[in-house]
């Protein structure tokens, strides 16, 4: 394959793996929990109502919702650091300026948006308390 085709394939494959692997692992964990509960019910063991409530109402979603501002801030920090790395490469290596400026701007803009969302999340969380 040519280098011009291989690099985008690697990039988008990596991006797809970053997005799809956590989703797949979360679904696999849910399936194993449901399988374990069905096995316990088949054997006639009593089921705690709290476990059923957690599975049906999704207390994990509530915990994730509470930690959402922190996750958003973490994403902002990582993206801004990555944008800074691209900008540093563009500044230090003038030959690489052609391919590093655009990713630095895009990743920096997304990082700034995440930072703005984290600030909004923290302020609305304080108002709710």
ZADO-78352 format. One record per atom (N, C-alpha, C): atom name; x, y, z. Coordinates in Angstrom, 1 decimal. Each point is the difference from the previous one (the first is absolute). Example, Ala and Ser with C-alpha at 12.3 -4.5 7.8 and 13.67 -1.06 7.14 Angstrom:
BEGIN
+----+--------+--------+--------+
|  a |     xx |     yy |     zz |
+----+--------+--------+--------+
|  N |   13.2 |   -5.7 |    7.8 |
| CA |   -0.9 |    1.2 |    0.0 |
|  C |    0.9 |    1.2 |    0.0 |
|  N |   -0.4 |    1.1 |   -0.7 |
| CA |    0.9 |    1.1 |    0.0 |
|  C |   -0.8 |    1.1 |    0.8 |
+----+--------+--------+--------+
END
This chain:
BEGIN
+----+--------+--------+--------+
|  a |     xx |     yy |     zz |
+----+--------+--------+--------+
|  N |    0.8 |   -1.2 |    0.0 |
| CA |   -0.8 |    1.2 |    0.0 |
|  C |    0.9 |    1.2 |    0.0 |
|  N |   -0.6 |    1.1 |   -0.5 |
| CA |    0.7 |    1.3 |    0.0 |
|  C |    0.0 |    0.6 |    1.4 |
|  N |    0.9 |    0.8 |    0.2 |
| CA |    0.1 |    0.7 |    1.3 |
|  C |   -1.2 |    0.9 |    0.2 |
|  N |   -0.5 |    0.6 |   -1.1 |
| CA |   -1.1 |    1.0 |    0.1 |
|  C |   -1.3 |   -0.7 |    0.4 |
|  N |   -0.1 |   -1.3 |   -0.3 |
| CA |   -1.2 |   -0.7 |    0.4 |
|  C |    0.1 |   -0.6 |    1.3 |
|  N |    1.2 |   -0.5 |    0.4 |
| CA |    0.2 |   -0.7 |    1.2 |
|  C |   -0.2 |    0.8 |    1.2 |
|  N |    0.5 |    1.2 |    0.0 |
| CA |    0.0 |    0.9 |    1.2 |
|  C |   -1.5 |    0.4 |    0.4 |
|  N |   -0.9 |    0.4 |   -1.0 |
| CA |   -1.3 |    0.2 |    0.5 |
|  C |   -0.7 |   -1.3 |    0.5 |
|  N |    0.3 |   -1.1 |   -0.6 |
| CA |   -0.6 |   -1.3 |    0.5 |
|  C |    0.4 |   -0.3 |    1.4 |
|  N |    1.2 |    0.2 |    0.3 |
| CA |    0.5 |   -0.2 |    1.3 |
|  C |   -0.6 |    1.0 |    1.0 |
|  N |   -0.1 |    1.2 |   -0.4 |
| CA |   -0.6 |    1.1 |    0.9 |
|  C |   -1.4 |   -0.3 |    0.3 |
|  N |   -0.8 |   -0.3 |   -1.1 |
| CA |   -1.5 |   -0.3 |    0.3 |
|  C |   -0.2 |   -1.3 |    0.7 |
|  N |    0.9 |   -1.0 |   -0.3 |
| CA |   -0.1 |   -1.2 |    0.7 |
|  C |    0.2 |    0.1 |    1.5 |
|  N |    1.0 |    0.8 |    0.3 |
| CA |    0.4 |    0.3 |    1.4 |
|  C |   -1.2 |    0.8 |    0.7 |
|  N |   -0.5 |    1.0 |   -0.7 |
| CA |   -1.1 |    0.8 |    0.5 |
|  C |   -1.3 |   -0.9 |    0.2 |
|  N |   -0.2 |   -0.9 |   -0.9 |
| CA |   -1.2 |   -0.9 |    0.2 |
|  C |    0.2 |   -0.9 |    1.1 |
|  N |    1.3 |   -0.5 |    0.2 |
| CA |    0.3 |   -0.9 |    1.2 |
|  C |   -0.2 |    0.8 |    1.3 |
|  N |    0.4 |    1.2 |    0.1 |
| CA |   -0.1 |    0.8 |    1.2 |
|  C |   -1.5 |    0.2 |    0.3 |
|  N |   -0.8 |    0.1 |   -1.0 |
| CA |   -1.5 |    0.3 |    0.3 |
|  C |   -0.7 |   -1.3 |    0.2 |
|  N |    0.3 |   -1.1 |   -0.7 |
| CA |   -0.8 |   -1.2 |    0.0 |
|  C |    0.4 |   -1.0 |    1.1 |
|  N |    1.3 |    0.0 |    0.4 |
| CA |    0.4 |   -1.0 |    1.0 |
|  C |   -0.6 |    0.3 |    1.4 |
|  N |   -0.1 |    1.2 |    0.5 |
| CA |   -0.6 |    0.2 |    1.3 |
|  C |   -1.5 |   -0.3 |   -0.1 |
|  N |   -0.7 |    0.3 |   -1.1 |
| CA |   -1.4 |   -0.4 |   -0.1 |
|  C |   -0.2 |   -1.5 |    0.0 |
|  N |    0.8 |   -0.7 |   -0.7 |
| CA |    0.0 |   -1.4 |    0.0 |
|  C |    0.2 |   -0.6 |    1.3 |
|  N |    1.0 |    0.5 |    0.8 |
| CA |    0.3 |   -0.5 |    1.3 |
|  C |   -1.1 |    0.2 |    1.0 |
|  N |   -0.6 |    1.2 |   -0.1 |
| CA |   -1.1 |    0.3 |    0.9 |
|  C |   -1.2 |   -0.9 |   -0.3 |
|  N |   -0.3 |   -0.3 |   -1.2 |
| CA |   -1.1 |   -0.9 |   -0.4 |
|  C |    0.3 |   -1.4 |    0.5 |
|  N |    1.3 |   -0.4 |   -0.1 |
| CA |    0.4 |   -1.4 |    0.4 |
|  C |   -0.2 |   -0.1 |    1.5 |
|  N |    0.3 |    1.0 |    0.8 |
| CA |   -0.2 |    0.0 |    1.4 |
|  C |   -1.4 |   -0.1 |    0.4 |
|  N |   -0.9 |    0.8 |   -0.7 |
| CA |   -1.4 |   -0.1 |    0.2 |
|  C |   -0.6 |   -1.4 |   -0.3 |
|  N |    0.5 |   -0.6 |   -1.1 |
| CA |   -0.5 |   -1.3 |   -0.3 |
|  C |    0.5 |   -1.1 |    1.1 |
|  N |    1.2 |    0.2 |    0.5 |
| CA |    0.4 |   -1.0 |    1.0 |
|  C |   -0.8 |    0.2 |    1.3 |
|  N |   -0.3 |    1.2 |    0.3 |
| CA |   -0.8 |    0.3 |    1.2 |
|  C |   -1.4 |   -0.7 |   -0.1 |
|  N |   -0.6 |    0.2 |   -1.2 |
| CA |   -1.3 |   -0.6 |   -0.2 |
|  C |    0.0 |   -1.5 |    0.0 |
|  N |    1.1 |   -0.5 |   -0.6 |
| CA |    0.2 |   -1.5 |    0.0 |
|  C |    0.1 |   -0.5 |    1.4 |
|  N |    0.8 |    0.7 |    0.8 |
| CA |    0.2 |   -0.5 |    1.4 |
|  C |   -1.3 |    0.1 |    0.8 |
|  N |   -0.8 |    1.0 |   -0.2 |
| CA |   -1.3 |    0.1 |    0.7 |
|  C |   -0.9 |   -1.1 |   -0.5 |
|  N |   -0.1 |   -0.2 |   -1.3 |
| CA |   -0.9 |   -1.1 |   -0.5 |
|  C |    0.5 |   -1.4 |    0.6 |
|  N |    1.2 |   -0.2 |    0.1 |
| CA |    0.5 |   -1.3 |    0.6 |
|  C |   -0.4 |   -0.1 |    1.4 |
|  N |    0.1 |    1.1 |    0.8 |
| CA |   -0.4 |    0.0 |    1.4 |
|  C |   -1.5 |   -0.2 |    0.1 |
|  N |   -0.8 |    0.5 |   -0.9 |
| CA |   -1.4 |   -0.2 |    0.1 |
|  C |   -0.4 |   -1.4 |   -0.4 |
|  N |    0.7 |   -0.6 |   -0.9 |
| CA |   -0.2 |   -1.4 |   -0.4 |
|  C |    0.3 |   -0.9 |    1.1 |
|  N |    1.0 |    0.3 |    0.8 |
| CA |    0.3 |   -0.9 |    1.2 |
|  C |   -0.9 |    0.3 |    1.2 |
|  N |   -0.9 |    1.0 |   -0.1 |
| CA |   -0.9 |    0.2 |    1.0 |
|  C |    0.5 |    0.9 |    1.1 |
|  N |    1.1 |    0.7 |   -0.2 |
| CA |    0.5 |    0.9 |    1.0 |
|  C |   -0.8 |    1.3 |    0.0 |
|  N |   -0.2 |    0.6 |    1.2 |
| CA |   -0.7 |    1.2 |    0.1 |
|  C |    0.8 |    1.2 |   -0.6 |
|  N |   -0.8 |    0.9 |   -0.6 |
| CA |    0.7 |    1.1 |   -0.7 |
|  C |   -0.3 |    1.3 |    0.8 |
|  N |    1.1 |    0.7 |    0.3 |
| CA |   -0.2 |    1.2 |    0.8 |
|  C |   -0.7 |    1.1 |   -0.8 |
|  N |   -1.0 |    0.6 |    0.5 |
| CA |   -0.7 |    1.0 |   -0.7 |
|  C |    0.8 |    1.2 |   -0.4 |
|  N |    1.1 |    0.3 |    0.7 |
| CA |    0.9 |    1.1 |   -0.3 |
|  C |    0.7 |   -0.3 |   -1.3 |
|  N |    0.4 |   -1.2 |   -0.2 |
| CA |    0.7 |   -0.4 |   -1.3 |
|  C |   -0.9 |    0.2 |   -1.2 |
|  N |   -1.3 |   -0.5 |    0.2 |
| CA |   -1.0 |    0.2 |   -1.1 |
|  C |   -0.2 |    1.5 |   -0.3 |
|  N |   -0.1 |    0.8 |    1.0 |
| CA |   -0.2 |    1.4 |   -0.1 |
|  C |    1.2 |    0.7 |   -0.7 |
|  N |    1.2 |   -0.5 |    0.3 |
| CA |    1.2 |    0.6 |   -0.6 |
|  C |    0.1 |   -0.4 |   -1.5 |
|  N |   -0.4 |   -1.2 |   -0.3 |
| CA |    0.0 |   -0.4 |   -1.4 |
|  C |   -1.0 |    0.6 |   -0.8 |
|  N |   -1.2 |    0.2 |    0.5 |
| CA |   -1.1 |    0.6 |   -0.8 |
|  C |    0.1 |    1.5 |    0.0 |
|  N |    0.4 |    0.7 |    1.0 |
| CA |    0.0 |    1.4 |    0.0 |
|  C |    1.4 |    0.6 |   -0.4 |
|  N |    1.0 |   -0.8 |    0.2 |
| CA |    1.3 |    0.4 |   -0.5 |
|  C |    0.7 |    1.0 |    1.0 |
|  N |    0.4 |   -0.4 |    1.1 |
| CA |    0.7 |    0.9 |    1.0 |
|  C |    1.3 |    0.3 |   -0.6 |
|  N |    0.6 |   -0.8 |   -0.9 |
| CA |    1.2 |    0.3 |   -0.6 |
|  C |   -0.1 |    1.3 |   -0.8 |
|  N |   -1.1 |    0.2 |   -0.6 |
| CA |   -0.2 |    1.2 |   -0.8 |
|  C |   -0.1 |    1.2 |    0.9 |
|  N |   -0.6 |   -0.1 |    1.2 |
| CA |    0.0 |    1.1 |    0.9 |
|  C |    1.4 |    0.4 |    0.5 |
|  N |    0.8 |   -1.0 |    0.3 |
| CA |    1.4 |    0.2 |    0.4 |
|  C |    0.8 |    0.7 |   -1.1 |
|  N |   -0.2 |   -0.5 |   -1.2 |
| CA |    0.7 |    0.6 |   -1.2 |
|  C |   -0.5 |    1.4 |   -0.2 |
|  N |   -1.3 |    0.3 |    0.2 |
| CA |   -0.5 |    1.3 |   -0.2 |
|  C |    0.6 |    1.0 |    1.1 |
|  N |    0.2 |   -0.5 |    1.2 |
| CA |    0.6 |    0.8 |    1.0 |
|  C |    1.5 |    0.3 |   -0.3 |
|  N |    0.7 |   -0.9 |   -0.6 |
| CA |    1.4 |    0.2 |   -0.3 |
|  C |    0.2 |    0.6 |   -1.4 |
|  N |   -1.0 |    0.4 |   -0.7 |
| CA |    0.1 |    0.5 |   -1.4 |
|  C |    0.9 |    1.2 |   -0.1 |
|  N |   -0.2 |    1.0 |    0.9 |
| CA |    0.9 |    1.2 |   -0.1 |
|  C |    1.5 |   -0.3 |    0.1 |
|  N |    0.3 |   -1.0 |    0.9 |
| CA |    1.4 |   -0.3 |    0.2 |
|  C |    0.5 |   -0.7 |   -1.3 |
|  N |   -0.8 |   -0.9 |   -0.6 |
| CA |    0.4 |   -0.7 |   -1.2 |
|  C |    0.2 |    1.0 |   -1.2 |
|  N |   -0.9 |    1.0 |    0.0 |
| CA |    0.1 |    1.0 |   -1.1 |
|  C |    1.2 |    0.8 |    0.2 |
|  N |    0.3 |    0.4 |    1.2 |
| CA |    1.2 |    0.8 |    0.3 |
|  C |    1.3 |   -0.9 |   -0.4 |
|  N |    0.0 |   -1.2 |    0.4 |
| CA |    1.1 |   -0.9 |   -0.4 |
|  C |    0.2 |   -0.1 |   -1.5 |
|  N |   -1.1 |   -0.1 |   -0.7 |
| CA |    0.1 |    0.0 |   -1.5 |
|  C |    0.5 |    1.3 |   -0.5 |
|  N |   -0.4 |    1.1 |    0.6 |
| CA |    0.5 |    1.3 |   -0.5 |
|  C |    1.5 |    0.1 |    0.3 |
|  N |    0.5 |   -0.4 |    1.1 |
| CA |    1.4 |    0.1 |    0.3 |
|  C |    0.8 |   -0.9 |   -1.0 |
|  N |   -0.5 |   -1.2 |   -0.2 |
| CA |    0.8 |   -0.9 |   -1.0 |
|  C |    0.0 |    0.6 |   -1.4 |
|  N |   -1.1 |    0.5 |   -0.4 |
| CA |   -0.1 |    0.6 |   -1.4 |
|  C |    0.8 |    1.2 |   -0.1 |
|  N |    0.0 |    0.9 |    1.0 |
| CA |    0.8 |    1.2 |   -0.1 |
|  C |    1.5 |   -0.3 |    0.1 |
|  N |    0.4 |   -1.1 |    0.7 |
| CA |    1.4 |   -0.4 |    0.1 |
|  C |    0.4 |   -0.5 |   -1.4 |
|  N |   -0.9 |   -0.8 |   -0.6 |
| CA |    0.3 |   -0.5 |   -1.4 |
|  C |    0.1 |    1.1 |   -1.0 |
|  N |   -0.8 |    1.0 |    0.1 |
| CA |    0.1 |    1.2 |   -0.9 |
|  C |    1.3 |    0.7 |    0.3 |
|  N |    0.4 |    0.1 |    1.2 |
| CA |    1.2 |    0.7 |    0.3 |
|  C |    1.2 |   -0.8 |   -0.5 |
|  N |   -0.1 |   -1.3 |    0.0 |
| CA |    1.1 |   -0.8 |   -0.6 |
|  C |    0.1 |    0.2 |   -1.5 |
|  N |   -1.2 |    0.0 |   -0.7 |
| CA |    0.1 |    0.3 |   -1.4 |
|  C |    0.5 |    1.4 |   -0.3 |
|  N |   -0.4 |    0.9 |    0.8 |
| CA |    0.5 |    1.4 |   -0.2 |
|  C |    1.5 |    0.1 |    0.2 |
|  N |    0.5 |   -0.8 |    1.0 |
| CA |    1.4 |    0.0 |    0.3 |
|  C |    0.8 |   -0.6 |   -1.1 |
|  N |   -0.5 |   -1.1 |   -0.6 |
| CA |    0.6 |   -0.6 |   -1.1 |
|  C |    0.1 |    1.0 |   -1.2 |
|  N |   -1.1 |    0.7 |   -0.2 |
| CA |   -0.1 |    1.0 |   -1.1 |
|  C |    1.0 |    1.1 |    0.2 |
|  N |    0.2 |    0.4 |    1.3 |
| CA |    0.9 |    1.1 |    0.3 |
|  C |    1.5 |   -0.4 |   -0.1 |
|  N |    0.3 |   -1.3 |    0.5 |
| CA |    1.3 |   -0.4 |    0.0 |
|  C |    0.5 |   -0.5 |   -1.3 |
|  N |   -0.8 |   -0.7 |   -0.8 |
| CA |    0.4 |   -0.6 |   -1.3 |
|  C |   -0.8 |    0.7 |   -1.1 |
|  N |    0.7 |    0.9 |   -0.7 |
| CA |   -0.7 |    0.8 |   -1.0 |
|  C |   -0.4 |   -0.9 |   -1.2 |
|  N |    0.6 |   -1.1 |   -0.2 |
| CA |   -0.4 |   -0.9 |   -1.1 |
|  C |   -1.3 |   -0.7 |    0.3 |
|  N |   -0.3 |   -0.2 |    1.3 |
| CA |   -1.2 |   -0.7 |    0.4 |
|  C |   -1.2 |    1.0 |    0.2 |
|  N |    0.2 |    1.3 |   -0.3 |
| CA |   -1.0 |    1.0 |    0.2 |
|  C |   -1.2 |   -0.3 |   -0.9 |
|  N |    0.2 |   -0.6 |   -1.1 |
| CA |   -1.1 |   -0.2 |   -1.0 |
|  C |   -1.0 |   -0.9 |    0.6 |
|  N |    0.4 |   -1.1 |    0.7 |
| CA |   -1.0 |   -1.0 |    0.4 |
|  C |   -0.3 |    0.2 |    1.5 |
|  N |    0.6 |    0.9 |    0.8 |
| CA |   -0.3 |    0.0 |    1.4 |
|  C |   -0.9 |    1.2 |    0.4 |
|  N |   -0.1 |    1.0 |   -0.8 |
| CA |   -0.8 |    1.2 |    0.4 |
|  C |   -1.5 |   -0.3 |    0.0 |
|  N |   -0.5 |   -0.7 |   -1.0 |
| CA |   -1.4 |   -0.3 |   -0.1 |
|  C |   -0.4 |   -0.9 |    1.2 |
|  N |    0.7 |   -1.1 |    0.2 |
| CA |   -0.4 |   -0.8 |    1.2 |
|  C |    0.0 |    0.7 |    1.3 |
|  N |    1.0 |    0.9 |    0.1 |
| CA |    0.2 |    0.8 |    1.3 |
|  C |   -1.2 |    0.9 |    0.2 |
|  N |   -0.5 |    0.6 |   -1.1 |
| CA |   -1.2 |    0.9 |    0.1 |
|  C |   -1.2 |   -0.8 |    0.2 |
|  N |   -0.2 |   -1.1 |   -0.6 |
| CA |   -1.2 |   -0.8 |    0.2 |
|  C |   -0.1 |   -0.6 |    1.4 |
|  N |    1.1 |   -0.6 |    0.4 |
| CA |    0.0 |   -0.6 |    1.3 |
|  C |   -0.1 |    1.0 |    1.1 |
|  N |    0.7 |    1.2 |   -0.2 |
| CA |   -0.1 |    1.1 |    0.9 |
|  C |   -1.4 |    0.5 |    0.2 |
|  N |   -0.7 |    0.1 |   -1.2 |
| CA |   -1.4 |    0.5 |    0.1 |
|  C |   -0.9 |   -0.9 |    0.7 |
|  N |    0.2 |   -1.3 |   -0.2 |
| CA |   -0.9 |   -1.0 |    0.7 |
|  C |    0.4 |    0.0 |    1.4 |
|  N |    1.3 |    0.1 |    0.4 |
| CA |    0.4 |    0.1 |    1.4 |
|  C |   -0.6 |    1.2 |    0.7 |
|  N |    0.0 |    1.1 |   -0.7 |
| CA |   -0.6 |    1.2 |    0.6 |
|  C |   -1.5 |   -0.1 |    0.2 |
|  N |   -0.7 |   -0.7 |   -1.0 |
| CA |   -1.4 |   -0.3 |    0.2 |
|  C |   -0.2 |   -0.9 |    1.2 |
|  N |    0.8 |   -1.0 |    0.2 |
| CA |   -0.2 |   -0.9 |    1.2 |
|  C |    0.3 |    0.8 |    1.2 |
|  N |    1.0 |    0.9 |    0.0 |
| CA |    0.2 |    0.8 |    1.2 |
|  C |   -1.2 |    0.9 |    0.3 |
|  N |   -0.6 |    0.6 |   -1.0 |
| CA |   -1.1 |    0.9 |    0.2 |
|  C |   -1.2 |   -0.9 |    0.6 |
|  N |   -0.2 |   -1.2 |   -0.6 |
| CA |   -1.0 |   -0.8 |    0.5 |
|  C |    0.2 |   -0.4 |    1.5 |
|  N |    1.3 |   -0.3 |    0.3 |
| CA |    0.3 |   -0.4 |    1.4 |
|  C |   -0.3 |    1.2 |    1.0 |
|  N |    0.3 |    1.2 |   -0.5 |
| CA |   -0.3 |    1.2 |    0.9 |
|  C |   -1.5 |    0.1 |    0.2 |
|  N |   -0.7 |   -0.1 |   -1.1 |
| CA |   -1.5 |    0.1 |    0.1 |
|  C |   -0.5 |   -1.1 |    0.9 |
|  N |    0.5 |   -1.2 |   -0.2 |
| CA |   -0.5 |   -1.2 |    0.9 |
|  C |    0.3 |    0.3 |    1.4 |
|  N |    1.2 |    0.5 |    0.4 |
| CA |    0.3 |    0.3 |    1.4 |
|  C |   -0.9 |    1.1 |    0.5 |
|  N |   -0.3 |    1.1 |   -0.8 |
| CA |   -0.8 |    1.0 |    0.6 |
|  C |   -1.4 |   -0.4 |    0.2 |
|  N |   -0.6 |   -0.8 |   -1.0 |
| CA |   -1.3 |   -0.5 |    0.2 |
|  C |   -0.1 |   -1.0 |    1.1 |
|  N |    1.0 |   -0.8 |    0.2 |
| CA |    0.0 |   -0.9 |    1.1 |
|  C |    0.0 |    0.7 |    1.4 |
|  N |    0.8 |    1.1 |    0.1 |
| CA |    0.0 |    0.8 |    1.2 |
|  C |   -1.4 |    0.6 |    0.3 |
|  N |   -0.6 |    0.5 |   -1.1 |
| CA |   -1.4 |    0.6 |    0.2 |
|  C |   -1.0 |   -1.0 |    0.4 |
|  N |    0.1 |   -1.3 |   -0.4 |
| CA |   -0.9 |   -1.0 |    0.3 |
|  C |    0.1 |   -0.5 |    1.5 |
|  N |    1.2 |    0.2 |    0.6 |
| CA |    0.3 |   -0.4 |    1.3 |
|  C |   -0.6 |    0.9 |    1.0 |
+----+--------+--------+--------+
END
